[in-house]
Amino acid sequence: MWNEPTPEQLAKLPKLYETEKVPLKDKPVYIHFFIGGCDWFIAEYDGEDLFFGYATLGDDTFGGVGIHLIQRAKADQGPTRHRGRL
């Protein structure tokens, strides 16, 4: 991963569901991951592996993704990601 977050940055993220009542259009983004043409805009974190945020991967969507999947993502192949409600 090109811009791996520090433990201090991760500690500042809201926990999963902490901003659940904030409309998606108003949800703040705390971390931006980028690899090739893929972007993940992170709004929440479970404290272990799972993020919730907005992804632009060809079919832009809100959903969850594990940091281990972002770390393994390569610009020449699409990353695997969790879709649906966390």
C-alpha positions in Angstrom: 0.0 0.0 0.0 1.4 3.4 -0.9 0.0 5.5 1.9 -0.5 3.1 4.8 -2.0 4.9 7.9 -0.1 5.2 11.1 -1.6 3.7 14.3 -2.2 7.3 15.5 -4.3 8.0 12.3 -6.3 4.8 12.8 -7.0 5.6 16.4 -8.7 8.9 15.4 -11.2 7.2 13.1 -14.8 6.8 14.3 -15.7 3.3 15.2 -18.1 1.3 12.9 -21.6 2.6 13.1 -20.5 5.6 15.2 -21.6 8.0 12.3 -24.5 5.8 11.2 -27.0 8.6 11.6 -25.0 11.0 9.4 -26.4 11.0 5.9 -23.9 9.5 3.4 -23.6 12.8 1.5 -22.5 14.5 4.7 -20.3 11.7 6.1 -16.7 13.0 6.8 -13.8 11.2 5.2 -10.7 10.7 7.4 -8.4 8.7 5.3 -8.0 8.4 1.5 -6.3 5.2 0.1 -5.3 5.2 -3.5 -3.7 2.5 -5.7 -3.6 2.9 -9.5 -7.1 4.0 -10.6 -8.8 2.8 -7.3 -9.7 5.1 -4.4 -11.1 4.3 -1.0 -12.4 7.2 1.2 -12.6 5.9 4.7 -15.2 7.2 7.3 -15.2 4.5 10.0 -13.0 1.7 11.3 -13.6 -1.4 13.5 -10.2 -1.0 15.3 -8.9 -4.3 13.8 -9.2 -4.7 10.0 -12.6 -3.5 8.6 -13.2 0.0 7.2 -16.4 1.6 6.0 -16.4 4.2 3.4 -16.8 5.2 -0.3 -14.9 3.4 -3.0 -14.4 4.3 -6.6 -13.5 1.1 -8.4 -15.5 1.4 -11.5 -18.9 0.9 -9.7 -18.7 3.6 -7.1 -20.3 2.6 -3.8 -20.4 2.8 0.0 -19.5 -0.4 1.8 -16.9 -2.2 3.8 -13.4 -3.3 3.0 -10.6 -5.0 5.0 -7.3 -3.2 5.2 -5.6 -6.5 4.3 -7.5 -6.4 1.0 -6.4 -2.9 0.2 -2.8 -3.8 1.1 -3.0 -6.7 -1.4 -4.7 -4.7 -4.2 -2.6 -4.2 -7.3 -3.2 -1.5 -9.9 -3.4 -4.1 -12.7 -6.2 -6.2 -11.1 -9.4 -5.3 -9.3 -9.4 -5.7 -5.5 -11.7 -8.0 -3.7 -14.1 -6.1 -1.4 -17.1 -6.7 0.9 -20.3 -5.3 -0.4 -23.5 -4.7 1.5 -24.4 -3.7 5.0 -21.7 -4.2 7.6 
